[in-house]
Amino acid sequence: MYAYSHDPETGGLLLADSLSEFSKEPRPVWASELDLLGFGDFWKYDSSSAAPYLWAESNIYWYRGKKVAKTNGGSLYEKPEIEILRDENGEEILPKGTSLIPVDVEAMLTKNHLRIEALETLTVKKIYDIYRKYDKKLDCFHVAFSGGKDSIALLELVRRALPRTAFMVVFGDTGMEFPDTYRAVDAVEARCKEDGIAFYRAKSRFAPEESWRLFGPPARVLRWCCTVHKSVPQTLKIREILGKRDYTGMDFVGVRGHESATRAEYEYENYGKKQKGQYSYNPMLEWTSAEVWLYIFFRGLVVNEAYTKGNARAGCLFCPHSADKSDWFRRMNYPDEVGRFERLIREGVDDPSMDTYISCGGWIERRNGRDVKDNEPKISETSADGRTTLHIAKPTTDWREWIKTLNDSVDLEAADSDGTLTVSYPTALSKTATGKRLRQCFIKAAYCVECGACETNCRSGALSFKNGLHIENCIHCGQCHNIEMGCYRADSLKRPENEGIKMKSINTFADHAPKPEWITDFFAVGTEYLMNNTLGPMQIAKYKRFLSDAGLIAKNKTTAFYETVKAIGVNAEDTWALVLVNLVNENPQLEWYVRNMDVERVYESQEIIGALAPFGVKEKDARSILKSFKRLCETPLGKRLKFGTFVDTGHALQSITRTKPEKPSPLVMLYALYKFAEKCGGYWEFPLSRLMDFTIEAEGVSPAQIFALARDEMEALLNGLARTNPDFVTFTTTHDLELVRLADDKTATGVLSLFN
């Protein structure tokens, strides 16, 4: 909320009167971290000091108002390198041999106490106001507790805002926490008991060793672990406490917008976004980490010792979503615990270069079950004579129970022989919402291990796994189907659609991605430029590939698409938004960028090289893919549409970042929807949740992923299109299912005519 600066006098942080638009998320640095990195070779300090010495912003270290050092590189097996910073005269800013003075915490708090108190008062009031708004209307209020700094601060704020008996605390024990987190949780639990605050622990029925074997190791886009090990156990625990399966509650969550671009889009209050049928409130949404740390010191709260050892976060110990150079700190501080998860990856995945697969993040980028050991497909499908037949090997749950979740009767034939279930239904059903849910019923039957996700999604209490799967009095809301593939395990173990087919090369441009002047000259004279130019043979070949995939040429002639965008304007945002839609759907390299790079996340070059390794891309080709991203950022895709940025030191490309493109116009969105539907083989009807689910492997790429749109942005665009272009698209909401229907007699090319 408040901007901050580094205070030379106290060695701490100083909050300002101005509001913070952006925070570098500073964190205190204790002697333990300095020891690990080897700063003791440069400066003197007392390793037993209870106070921090420095502050870190990402890899930059501050001492009493000055940037004094930074670290470079680092991975699970590689120690980050220390770089002592120098001034313009080449002198060390903090000379070797300097005796470090700890942060004067008391003086820092004295300087900041008015703003900290004001921030506390404001946040406590927000919590109290939301409690008053929903008191007597909800079954419970609870703090979603993790043992990290944000949830520790949050609990204190809720404790000050509400009566002790008005809320409970639920710690979601994933079984994968930092050892120091458990010690912090023990301390907080003891404090809660002293204060008369109910404190509970919720834990999955699976140990990590079992779930990683059943689901395959978690990955950045296959985050089944958050559901199986955190949200499901917490929901089931609250149901148990209340003795009510259909409870409606509100959880207070310590989410902060400064943590990531995604969280910056969060709202204070929401319903059903964190957990189906439940309210969430994020009272600390505008807090920065500077304020969190000042508040923890101000109120003398528990400090999770994981932070004193160089860890910026204290979530799961080996989390694919936060894996970075801090992995080295984790391995050094907790070798046995980290080794446990390394073994699970080695035991669960079949990769010829396992050390590289782990150290370069191959396991993090897993998108399917191709490399998971002993992962034979459980479902095979054939179609003939207008019927689709599924063969399910050794189903784990009864399909006749799952079929109760359908609202419509279907023409279904089923037979069971020697442990294999064979079912058939009309192929025409496949493209309908009912047909998709029908198929999910058999996916569930094949893969379900009773993880509890479907049970917690069921708000009516119709679905239970007590004494095996049982469904009774289903209201057909579809929430048990509103998860990836209908089953998190099936989604994590799915086989790639192109398995057995030679993978398209991601490196489509080599070192010859287009330059801005090539584009300017092409639009000036059309295909004449392809015959009269100064490009070499390889350059012209790669440029033709770009133009073809962009839809601008076909068989060396300009296309109707070219005429449309030229009429719109060579420098118009709509032109480059349309080009981007074509490229992402037709060019494997642009598709890879969009599917695999998180928006606003800075990727170091080595990190991209590691992320490309699981796709069979060699280091030389990976470097070409990096250079191509830089080139594309220099074209109107980057300059006009803001597709991405890069940092180039002049000697090497240091990092690349995919940024959020300009918001597409309604007609661009309509074109993107039809392009998506056509690439998916005529997928004319689908829920909005399908557009927002970027983990599903399909030929078409969701417009929401191309333009990095949040759900509310998609809803607004779809509602507008349904009003202005009802002949092309309708958007309806029934039974909490937001359904998009495209007219099957229209095409993406037909949408282009609307630009005229």
Beta strands, then each sheet from edge to edge (+ up, - down):
strand 1: 2-6
strand 2: 13-19
strand 3: 27-29
strand 4: 54-57
strand 5: 60-63
strand 6: 66-72
strand 7: 81-84
strand 8: 140-145
strand 9: 168-173
strand 10: 198-203
strand 11: 249-252
strand 12: 269-271
strand 13: 279-281
strand 14: 379-384
strand 15: 387-393
strand 16: 413-417
strand 17: 420-426
strand 18: 463-464
strand 19: 470-471
strand 20: 553-554
strand 21: 557-558
strand 22: 602-604
strand 23: 644-648
strand 24: 653-658
strand 25: 685-687
strand 26: 729-734
strand 27: 737-742
sheet 1: 1+ 2-
sheet 2: 3+ 4- 5+ 6- 7+
sheet 3: 10+ 9+ 8+ 11+ 13+ 12-
sheet 4: 14+ 15- 17+ 16-
sheet 5: 18+ 19-
sheet 6: 20+ 21-
sheet 7: 22+ 24- 23+
sheet 8: 25+ 27- 26+
end
